[in-house]
Amino acid sequence: MVMRNIVRIDEKKCDGCGQCVDACAEGAIKIIDGKAKLVSDVYCDGLGACLGECPQGAISIERRQAEAFDEEATKTYLAAKDNCAMNTVSQNADNKHNHEHEGFQCPGSMAKVFDRKPGPTSNGHAETPSQLSHWPVQLKLVSPHAPYFKNADLLLVADCVPFAMGDFHSRLLPKHSIAIGCPKLDDSESYIEKLEEIIKVGLPTSLKVVHMEVPCCFGLTHIAKNAIARSGVSLDFEDITVDLQGNITKTETIQA
């Protein structure tokens, strides 16, 4: 143990947006149970590259007794993370092959495409039809090899958006393939890996990222940026912010 500078995270201020995770080149910070946490003292160099990325001011540098920063251990840790990510992608592909070979697929995750038609009438008025064109939609469950992702207009949506936005189905969803998730409550790294694979395999024609105005929800934008960067595919995307009343307050183009 040595007396040195090291990152301190105030969990009361942290909203789990994940921007500090992206900023830490050593991989010393991870989102756990919706909060940023220091994985290990030995992976933190104490330089504070993550400080300016925290919109809530939850990160500071303190001087305390801590294990010394270990550059070699950090390199080994990062290499293991990269290897794990590659194995996950490979295993998913193997599982897909095995399931197809055995003729088995989990009913809840089975890919389905819908032929949407006008909704039924009630008391002489047409009911508003769903614009959902496929199943599943949860980013954790979708397959990057699903046919509805091939050259699709892709919509990556924070899962609160359709509840806040009353005209979501009619305004944003038509003719789009959708994947939804929560950047605060779920593991952002797994989201990045899955979206990266969707982009590499499906080569989407376009991408829109739709999130709420609350700070933690902007993590979805960073997930998209990282996934595109890792995929090696040139893909600009439209970033759409929705307020708590369901109004679109900002739309901007993010260049890859």
Secondary structure, DSSP 8 states (H G I E B T S, - for coil): -EEEEEEEE-TTT-----HHHHH-TT--EEEETTEEEES-GGG--S--TTGGG-TT--EEEEEEEE----HHHHHHHHHHHHHHHHHHHHHHHHHHHHHHHHT---GGG--EE-------EETTEE-------EE--BTTT--TT-GGGTT-EEEEEETTHHHH-TTHHHHT-TT-EEEEE-TTTS-HHHHHHHHHHHHHHH--SEEEEEEESSGGGGHHHHHHHHHHHHHT----EEEEEE-TTS-EEEEEEE--
